[in-house]
Amino acid sequence: MNPVADELLYYEEVVFRRDGREILQSVNWQVKDGENWALLGLNGAGKSTLLSMIPAYQVPTAGIVRVFGYEFGKYVWANIKSRVGFVSSSLGQFQSTLNKQFAEDVVISGAFSSIGIYQDVSREQRERGHQLMESFGISYLEGHRYATLSAGEQRRVLLARALMGNPDLLILDEPCSGLDLPAREQFLGTVEQMAKHEGTPYIYVSHQIDEIMPSITHVAILKEGRIAYAGKKGDILRDSVLTDVFGMEVSVIWERERPWVIVK
């Protein structure tokens, strides 16, 4: 099967049911190469479920999912998973393993899609890990165990880890959840550095409008299990759209290329 050119993600009439409940309903969405998307929605809208279909953690009940132009069920999916990097605020099942690792080893482990290093590391891989940490301003964490890092430092280490394998797509799943304001802004600044220097296309999942940074080009909004709005950032982040999404009257103020929502 030949892949579809310039296509990173494609969802067609995707449905997902769990325990008799329809979490996703007829989702249609396309992401092309060169685009950075924010996927927004209130808590419980189905954002994480939708993106968990990329590595096949969840399988659609109905519909078509393509990643990099390849359709799920008609291609060896291990080849897809190896091309996608993930950063998530919810890594509880790996926390005890992560806590024992040195920061630089967590970063380097991204080259092997593992948590921790269990095989020989080449000089080039160590240099790549050091360069990423230096680029993100966290080289001072080398020699420090993951457990001793602040929440913000841990997220930046995980971002560097996700890039270690040179992914073709990066998923940032609510990466600022639980961070205080300084840590959040530092992480978002690191994402902007990544977009500028690495050029890896990414999807940023959040329910916070003010986390949408200048490098994000498009926005999709999930509402009640459907993609209610999708398009260029400036076309979607308008007063009327967000008033509908939030169910209350709001206005959008743009400051330094970032949107901020004010409740009227």
C-alpha positions in Angstrom: 0.0 0.0 0.0 1.4 3.4 -1.0 1.1 6.1 1.7 -0.9 9.3 1.0 1.5 12.1 0.3 1.8 14.9 2.9 -0.6 13.3 5.3 0.3 12.8 8.9 -3.1 11.9 10.4 -6.5 11.1 8.9 -9.7 10.2 10.8 -12.8 9.3 8.8 -16.1 8.7 10.6 -14.2 7.3 13.6 -16.4 5.9 16.4 -15.2 4.6 19.8 -17.4 2.9 22.3 -16.5 1.7 25.8 -18.9 -0.2 28.1 -21.8 0.7 25.9 -21.0 4.4 26.0 -20.0 6.3 22.8 -16.9 8.3 23.6 -16.2 9.4 20.0 -18.9 10.0 17.4 -18.2 10.2 13.7 -14.9 12.0 14.1 -13.5 13.5 10.8 -10.1 15.2 11.0 -6.9 15.5 8.9 -3.5 16.8 9.7 -0.9 17.5 7.0 2.8 17.8 7.0 4.0 21.2 8.0 1.1 21.9 10.4 1.2 22.1 14.1 -2.2 21.5 15.8 -3.7 22.2 19.1 -6.5 19.7 20.0 -8.8 21.4 22.5 -11.8 20.4 24.4 -13.3 20.3 27.9 -12.3 17.6 30.3 -13.9 14.3 29.2 -14.3 15.4 25.6 -12.3 12.4 24.3 -9.0 14.1 23.3 -6.7 11.5 24.8 -8.8 8.7 23.5 -8.6 10.1 20.0 -4.9 10.4 20.0 -4.3 7.0 21.7 -5.4 5.5 18.4 -2.1 6.6 16.9 0.0 4.1 18.7 -3.0 1.7 18.8 -3.5 1.9 22.6 -7.1 2.2 21.7 -8.7 0.7 18.5 -11.6 2.4 16.8 -14.9 0.7 17.0 -15.7 1.9 13.5 -14.2 4.2 10.9 -10.8 4.7 9.3 -7.6 5.9 10.9 -4.4 6.6 8.9 -1.1 7.7 10.2 1.6 8.8 7.8 -0.7 7.7 5.1 -1.0 4.1 6.2 -4.3 2.7 7.3 -4.7 0.9 10.6 -5.3 -2.8 10.1 -3.6 -2.8 6.7 0.0 -2.1 7.8 2.6 -3.3 10.3 1.8 -0.8 13.1 5.1 -1.3 15.0 6.6 0.7 12.1 4.2 3.6 12.9 4.7 3.6 16.6 8.5 3.9 16.2 8.0 7.2 14.3 5.8 8.9 16.9 7.1 10.6 20.1 4.9 11.1 23.2 5.0 13.5 26.1 2.3 13.1 28.7 1.6 14.3 32.2 0.2 10.8 33.1 3.2 8.4 33.3 2.2 7.0 36.6 2.8 3.4 35.6 6.5 4.2 34.7 7.2 6.6 37.6 9.1 4.1 39.9 11.3 3.2 36.9 11.9 6.8 35.9 12.7 7.9 39.4 15.8 5.6 39.5 17.2 6.9 36.3 19.7 9.8 35.7 18.2 12.6 33.7 20.5 12.1 30.8 19.7 8.4 30.7 16.0 9.1 30.5 16.7 11.4 27.5 18.9 8.8 25.8 16.4 6.0 26.4 14.1 7.7 23.8 16.4 6.3 21.1 15.4 2.8 22.1 11.7 3.6 22.9 12.3 2.3 26.4 12.2 3.7 30.0 15.8 3.4 31.0 18.8 2.1 29.1 19.2 -1.7 28.7 21.6 -1.9 25.8 24.9 -0.3 24.6 24.8 3.4 23.8 26.9 4.8 21.0 29.0 7.9 21.3 26.7 9.6 18.7 23.6 8.8 20.8 25.2 10.3 23.9 26.2 13.4 22.0 22.6 13.7 20.6 21.2 13.5 24.1 23.6 16.1 25.5 22.8 18.4 22.6 19.1 18.1 23.2 19.5 18.9 26.9 21.7 21.8 26.1 19.3 23.1 23.6 16.4 23.0 26.1 18.5 24.5 28.9 18.6 21.4 31.1 22.2 20.2 30.7 22.6 21.2 34.4 20.4 18.2 35.3 23.0 15.7 34.0 24.0 13.5 36.9 20.8 14.1 38.8 18.2 11.4 39.3 14.8 11.9 37.8 13.1 11.7 41.2 15.0 14.8 42.4 13.8 17.0 39.6 10.9 19.5 39.8 7.8 18.7 37.8 8.7 21.3 35.2 12.2 19.9 34.8 10.8 16.3 34.5 8.5 17.5 31.6 11.4 19.1 29.8 13.5 15.9 30.2 10.6 13.9 28.8 10.3 16.3 25.8 14.0 15.8 25.1 13.5 12.1 25.4 10.6 12.1 22.9 12.8 13.9 20.4 15.8 11.6 20.9 14.4 9.1 18.4 14.0 11.8 15.7 10.2 11.2 15.4 8.1 12.3 12.4 5.3 13.4 14.7 5.2 14.5 18.4 2.1 14.2 20.6 2.1 16.5 23.7 -0.8 15.2 25.8 -1.7 17.9 28.4 2.0 18.3 29.2 1.5 21.3 31.5 -1.1 19.7 33.7 -0.1 20.2 37.3 2.6 22.7 36.6 2.8 26.1 38.3 2.9 29.3 36.2 6.7 29.7 35.9 7.2 26.0 35.2 4.4 26.0 32.6 5.9 29.0 30.8 9.3 27.5 30.8 8.0 24.3 29.3 6.0 26.2 26.6 9.2 28.2 25.8 11.0 24.9 25.3 8.3 23.7 22.9 8.8 26.9 20.9 12.5 26.2 20.8 11.8 22.7 19.6 9.5 24.0 16.9 12.2 26.5 15.7 15.2 24.3 15.8 14.0 20.7 15.4 11.1 21.4 13.1 9.2 18.3 14.3 5.4 18.6 13.6 3.4 18.3 16.8 -0.1 18.1 18.2 -0.6 19.8 21.5 -3.5 18.5 23.6 -5.0 20.8 26.2 -8.2 22.4 27.6 -6.3 25.7 28.2 -6.5 28.3 25.4 -3.6 30.3 26.7 -1.2 27.4 26.2 -1.5 27.8 22.4 1.9 29.2 21.4 2.8 31.0 18.2 4.2 27.9 16.5 0.7 26.3 16.5 -0.8 26.8 13.1 -4.2 25.0 13.4 -6.8 24.2 16.1 -9.3 21.4 16.4 -12.0 21.4 19.1 -13.6 18.3 20.4 -17.1 18.7 21.8 -19.3 15.9 23.0 -17.2 13.3 21.1 -17.1 15.1 17.8 -14.7 17.5 16.1 -17.0 20.6 16.3 -14.5 23.0 14.8 -11.2 22.6 12.9 -9.1 25.0 10.8 -6.4 27.7 10.9 -5.8 29.1 14.4 -7.1 32.6 13.7 -10.3 31.2 12.1 -11.2 29.0 15.1 -10.1 31.0 18.1 -13.0 33.6 17.9 -15.5 34.8 20.4 -18.5 33.1 18.9 -16.7 29.7 18.6 -15.3 29.7 22.1 -18.6 30.9 23.6 -20.3 27.9 22.0 -17.6 25.5 23.2 -17.6 26.8 26.8 -21.3 27.4 27.0 -20.7 30.8 28.4 -20.0 34.2 26.9 -16.3 34.8 26.5 -14.0 37.0 24.4 -10.5 36.3 23.0 -7.7 38.8 23.4 -4.4 38.3 21.5 -1.2 39.3 23.2 2.3 38.5 21.8 0.7 36.0 19.3 -1.0 34.1 22.1 -4.8 34.0 22.8 -6.2 34.7 26.2 -9.9 34.1 27.1 -11.8 36.6 29.1 -15.2 35.8 30.7 -17.7 38.5 29.9 
